[in-house]
Amino acid sequence: MQKQITEDRAETVFEDFKKPYDMKAAVAEANRCLYCEDAPCITACPTSINIPEFIRRIATENIQGSAETIFDSNIFGMSCARVCPVETLCVGDCVFNHMEQPPIQIGKLQRYATDQAFEQDWSFFEPGADTGKRVAIVGGGPASIACAHELRLLGHSPTIFESRDVLGGLNTWGVAPYKMKADRALEEVNWIMQIGGIEVKTGVTVGQDVSFDELKNDYDAVFLGFGLGLDKFLKLEDEGLDGIYGAVEFIEKIKLEQPDVSNVQTAVVLGGGNTAIDAVRQLKGLGIPSVKMVYRGTEERMSGYAHEWEAAKIEGIEGVWHMSPNRFFGENTVTGVLCDVLDQDKKPTGAQQNIEADLVLLAVGQDKQGDIVQSLPGLEIEWGVIKVDSMGRTGCDGVFAGGDCANGAKEVVNATAEGRDAARAIDQYLN
């Protein structure tokens, strides 16, 4: 179905940032839960997992039932347990936060139950009665796979078109390895695919190898889940020097390859979002002595999650604030970034500062790809993002969308919910 990744990957040096529970710890934590009837944690979860119910089942040592409760709502429950920012979602809304008590560790409990499902190879799903309807799915990330899986439950036949030679999207090649490694992401994909009847065509780029019009003509419906594009660059002087990369591009190298950083003494990541934080923590984890994150705003106003940045600081990463890159310098290879010093309103003060760097990563966003489907009649694009309703319907008859291409760049759990819900809307459309 897809190629196997090499074992010689830089990411293998990383250990889990959040250690998993064993049975005793999971049951003890589960017994702390109040099992709220009107649970705010459920509302905070984009996939609306019945959190009190799955925790109650752990407390009674019904781990298989707990895992089934999770997967009924979120087929990517295993990876979401690792990568979700639970501190700002379910855990952040736990009622214990208002009672001066530690919140229930929902993510770690979810990981325990779903990991057991993988280790025991529990199977919970069978395809529905065949409807004879075929759905083309563009992209192989969580939104697309969740859509395909839900379509199989409903009896339809999905075909996934993925330009890469591996599935999983950012789960496979973009998630920080201290949260989840690529091989685990592919294990999850293969586990989901056990339902059978999902055709996969890797190495196929829709829009080049096959047109969107062809998919619309050849299939009964189309789901667009192709995510975001390449890293954005700043178009500054000497940006083409060796040693300057897009952050997502370089994270992929860490995930799937073995980039040589043995001669790098100082690395700089430009940006203040979650990708920037993931990048600096990975560079530090690879053994680079000095790693800095350079951001044009303040520490308090950075868009990256505060709990992730606190962890980065503990690991010895330095934040440099009120700096806007002006140009890069070096002969063939980058040796530094010249930055304009900004005031509190992000306006140049006239001063400049030279920040040395043997390696520079740009974490200033990724290109939106909505424009590649703008020829489809009735489909609306706004700021590069496909406009959809709450169930993923576009303005083009029979075309649905979800994930980053439709939400602009949210979490894996959002993509999963959007893919699942779009599949249900597709089922209504086909019937």
LINURCOR-V704215 format. One record per helix or strand. SS is the DSSP state (helix for helix, strand for strand). FROM is the first residue (numbers start at 0). TO is the last residue. If there is no record, write none. Layout:
# LINURCOR-V704215
ss=SS from=FROM to=TO
ss=SS from=FROM to=TO
This chain:
# LINURCOR-V704215
ss=helix from=9 to=12
ss=helix from=22 to=29
ss=helix from=39 to=43
ss=helix from=50 to=58
ss=helix from=62 to=72
ss=helix from=76 to=82
ss=helix from=85 to=87
ss=helix from=90 to=92
ss=helix from=94 to=97
ss=helix from=105 to=119
ss=strand from=133 to=137
ss=helix from=141 to=152
ss=strand from=156 to=161
ss=helix from=169 to=172
ss=helix from=181 to=194
ss=strand from=198 to=201
ss=strand from=205 to=205
ss=strand from=209 to=209
ss=helix from=211 to=217
ss=strand from=220 to=223
ss=strand from=230 to=230
ss=strand from=236 to=236
ss=strand from=241 to=241
ss=strand from=243 to=245
ss=helix from=246 to=255
ss=strand from=265 to=269
ss=helix from=273 to=284
ss=strand from=289 to=293
ss=helix from=305 to=313
ss=strand from=317 to=319
ss=strand from=322 to=329
ss=strand from=332 to=341
ss=strand from=347 to=355
ss=strand from=358 to=361
ss=strand from=365 to=365
ss=helix from=369 to=372
ss=strand from=380 to=381
ss=strand from=384 to=385
ss=strand from=392 to=392
ss=strand from=398 to=400
ss=helix from=403 to=406
ss=helix from=411 to=429
